[in-house]
Amino acid sequence: MKAKQVTGAVFNMIFRLVLSIIIILVVYRLAMYSYHLGYMVFADVAKEAEPGRDITIAVDTQDSTMDVAKTLENRGLIDDARVFFLQEMLSEYRGKIQSGIYTLNTSMTAEKMLAEMAANAPAEDTGSEELQTTDTENTNASDAATDSASDAAEDTPAATDTQSETDSEDVQ
């Protein structure tokens, strides 16, 4: 019986050792993959050195970011479409790729390609802020004109005609 216990203990120890080695290898592989992915996303390295090759691509209005990334990968502008997709998601150009025909170079980084494809994107916040400011200024000017006309109407009876003219100008 003692031989069976010793044999069982040896197999148990070997099993635990093999399981530990497998776990260490899996953790090592995941760490290496994570490092490589992080480097590819944040290093922003061009596919080729200067001067590179010019390649023309077309982006359609219904193309998603992943479609554009696959096109760039198929045409040899980038190494990995998934990395480009992540770079676009983390960049200031998120969702700003415009349809059109672009001439890109293999020496361009993903950031430069995104900047090129998003160059004509409408500004998000600045236009609405300017519109709100202009509307507020127009409203304030209109209120001031109405107030001054009302004050004049209270002072003289002839000013009633002036107030009517001011009101009709505001409507037009």
Secondary structure, DSSP 8 states (H G I E B T S, - for coil): -HHHHHHHHHHHHHHHHHHHHHHHHHHHHHHHHHHHHHHHHHH---SS-TT--EEEEEE-TT--HHHHHHHHHHTTS-S-HHHHHHHHHHSTTTT----EEEEEETTS-HHHHHHHHTTT---SSHHHHHHHHHHHHHHHHHHHHHHHHHHHHHH-TTHHHHHHHHHHHHH-
